[in-house]
Amino acid sequence: MENLHTMTATLQQPDIEKAKAVFAEGKTIVDEQRETGSGENGTEVLI
């Protein structure tokens, strides 16, 4: 019982446009694909 701990977590989803602005700044996007797939627990994810 001494080794049990309580923790919490939050699910965060990044803003796609902000991520593009940070990582693709000054670069030309040649090909972009947007698809959905199956994530953990059957949740839909954008790939």
C-alpha positions as a Python dict, from the first residue, in 0.01 Angstrom:
ca = {
    (1, 'M'): (0, 0, 0),
    (2, 'E'): (294, 237, 57),
    (3, 'N'): (395, 227, -313),
    (4, 'L'): (55, 335, -451),
    (5, 'H'): (38, 685, -597),
    (6, 'T'): (-244, 890, -746),
    (7, 'M'): (-176, 1074, -1072),
    (8, 'T'): (-379, 1266, -1325),
    (9, 'A'): (-323, 1322, -1698),
    (10, 'T'): (-473, 1549, -1959),
    (11, 'L'): (-517, 1479, -2329),
    (12, 'Q'): (-375, 1759, -2539),
    (13, 'Q'): (-430, 1809, -2910),
    (14, 'P'): (-195, 2045, -3091),
    (15, 'D'): (-326, 2319, -3318),
    (16, 'I'): (-224, 2202, -3667),
    (17, 'E'): (-189, 2554, -3807),
    (18, 'K'): (34, 2669, -3519),
    (19, 'A'): (251, 2358, -3556),
    (20, 'K'): (291, 2424, -3928),
    (21, 'A'): (386, 2785, -3857),
    (22, 'V'): (658, 2678, -3612),
    (23, 'F'): (809, 2381, -3795),
    (24, 'A'): (758, 2483, -4159),
    (25, 'E'): (847, 2851, -4132),
    (26, 'G'): (1035, 2955, -4444),
    (27, 'K'): (983, 2617, -4613),
    (28, 'T'): (760, 2531, -4907),
    (29, 'I'): (508, 2251, -4857),
    (30, 'V'): (533, 2030, -5165),
    (31, 'D'): (276, 1763, -5082),
    (32, 'E'): (23, 1758, -4800),
    (33, 'Q'): (-202, 1465, -4711),
    (34, 'R'): (-477, 1458, -4448),
    (35, 'E'): (-612, 1119, -4349),
    (36, 'T'): (-785, 976, -4047),
    (37, 'G'): (-692, 653, -3876),
    (38, 'S'): (-779, 454, -3568),
    (39, 'G'): (-601, 549, -3244),
    (40, 'E'): (-601, 393, -2902),
    (41, 'N'): (-940, 278, -2773),
    (42, 'G'): (-1088, 322, -3122),
    (43, 'T'): (-1059, 702, -3119),
    (44, 'E'): (-1020, 873, -3453),
    (45, 'V'): (-690, 1049, -3516),
    (46, 'L'): (-581, 1287, -3790),
    (47, 'I'): (-262, 1172, -3961),
}
